[in-house]
Amino acid sequence: MSKPASAGRMGAFRWQGACLLAACALVACTAGQGASSGAASGWIQITPDMAGVTLSDVTPAGTGFEAVGTALGASNAQKGEAFSSQDGKSWMAAGDEPFKDATLGAVAAVHEGFVAVGAGGCSLECGGFRTWFSGDGTTWAGPTAATPLDEARGIGLAEEGSTIVAIATELVDPSVNMNRGRVFLSTDAKAWTDSLSAYAMAQASPAGIATDGATGLVVVGSTISEAGTHNGGAWRSTDGQSWSGATDDGSFKGALLMAVVHGPGGYVAVGAIGIDGAVWSSSDGATWSRVDGGAFAGSPLVDVATNGAGYLAIGRGATGGAAWTSTDGKSWRSAGTIQGSEDMRFVAVAIGSTASVIVGGAAGTPSGVVWLGPLP
């Protein structure tokens, strides 16, 4: 999800991420051969009490962090889980009663506190955009539904001025995995309206959202044709209501854009083309160019964060989770060996005021794992 000066991928590990892992299973992932190696990384693995939880997102919260995910409850019904930390090392679980029969896809700080988005009705099959609100990150209220009987799943959000803009996906045609993008708006993090004018995403799977903090919002993801062909996509808006598709230099063909952030030089998006990671840049969100120079061969990327001074991207390396840093979003350097990352799946990253955090877990095992490291 997009967070102020932080992570840009929103939501659970959706079909885009599954495609990236499948690609890595077919061809061994490398550690980004075009990126230079880093020294000792300074990253350590934290093993909080998150057994049975599949983490999906993390956001900075002052000197600490907030993380969300999903676990199995009674009778295998899904339930959301939220965690808070003051330092990235010690994590405390919030009460999960508000998250009963729900999944949590993303979390972000807003002017009044924190908002988590996801889906409800998960006693059987999840479906229906839902949100939860917390003033302090420890006590949560909700869920709130935007419209009755919708089948959307919230995957990310960003705050533009006094408006909170959340994005969601809704499955349209299961035979070709065709989704449509949905956009929901709120001014108080409690009452939501459906942005019915987001027709530009009618055949799209949004994955990440970011704002420049003043005049624009950008969503990235992928599109799918009637024949089932996937390509990267990006859309921009000045108000969260009306959206228009962006243009690219041809590098969106066959791509999956997973996350986007806004930094000093404009927008930076990460994702993959086949098994290779890729980075795109845009000054205004309207025109995009690939800028990584092939640095991430065999290493698909899933998320990116920025604190204004640097960037931190995560994805899949030769043996498990891997991370890279950049000062400009174009030239990237390996973050080095990350303790305990072998056979691990990195999902989301956030940059706090004094440290950075990566969340994920072992592939195929619902048990949340956290990595704590330096600023980029």
Buried (B, 14 or more C-beta within 10 A) or exposed (E): BBBBBBBBBBBBBBBBBEBBBEBBEEEEBBBBEBBEEBEEBBBBBBEBEBEBBBBBBBBBBEEBBBBBBBBBBEEEBBBBBBBBBBBBBEBEBBEBEBBBBBBBBBBBBBEBBBBBBBBBBBBEEBBBBBBBBBEEBBBBEBBBBBBEEBBBBBBBBBBBBEBBBBBBBBBBEEEEBBBBBBBBBBBEBBEBEBBEEBEBBEBBBBBBBBBBEEEBBBBBBBBBEEEEEBBBBBBBBEBBBEBEBBEBEEBBEEBBBBBBBBBEBBBBBBBBBBBBBBBBBBEBBBBBBBBBEEBBBBBBBBBBBBBEEBBBBBBBBBBBBBBBBBBBBBBBBBBBBBBBBEEBBBBBBBBBEEBBBBBBBBBEBBBBBBBBBBBB
